Amino acid sequence: MPTYETMPFHLETERLILRPWAESDAAEFRDLLAERGTGTRTVEYVRTAIAELLAATERTGIALLPVQRRDEGDFIGYCGLIIGRTTLEEPEIAYELFRHAHGQGYATEAAGAVLDAAAATGRKRLWSTVGTWNAPSLRVLEKLGFERDRVSMEENGEVAWLTRTLP
């Protein structure tokens, strides 16, 4: 099994900062998750989720990172690498932004920084899984060079599996 470098946990782009989770992110993270329409979690529940994310980062050397706008300093979502439906050797890139941050290129910008960070770990390929109904997310992945591998049917509907070879 290959050994990988630890992913950088602080990334910066022209407009964004991706950084480790803090307990102070709990209320905004809860609000982001509530936009999914599946109910609102308690702040305590979200604090536990953040602790689990931090523990997973410690264990795996990869991270899902909060995204904030550089100038405004506000939390707009998250982006990073997870094991998800794949493996530590070929993790998934995942991102989710508040609706008010959609359509401004933030997801593409954040995910581009995460792609570079993933390549720096020595990994050779990433995955992404996205509901086929999610055309904006599929466009982000297309811009980043991901290609469709297959489609599966899951309890929430049809899921596209995409891959991207890293340099």
Buried (B, 14 or more C-beta within 10 A) or exposed (E): EEEBEBBBBEBEBEBBBBBBBEEEBBEBBBBBBEBEEEEEBEEEEBBEBBEEBBEBBEEBBBBBBBBBBEEEEEBBBBBBBBBBEBEBEBBBBBBBBBEEBBEEBBBBBBBBBBBBBBBBBEBEEBBBBBBBEBEEBBEBBEEBEBEBEEEEEEEEEEBBBBBBEBE
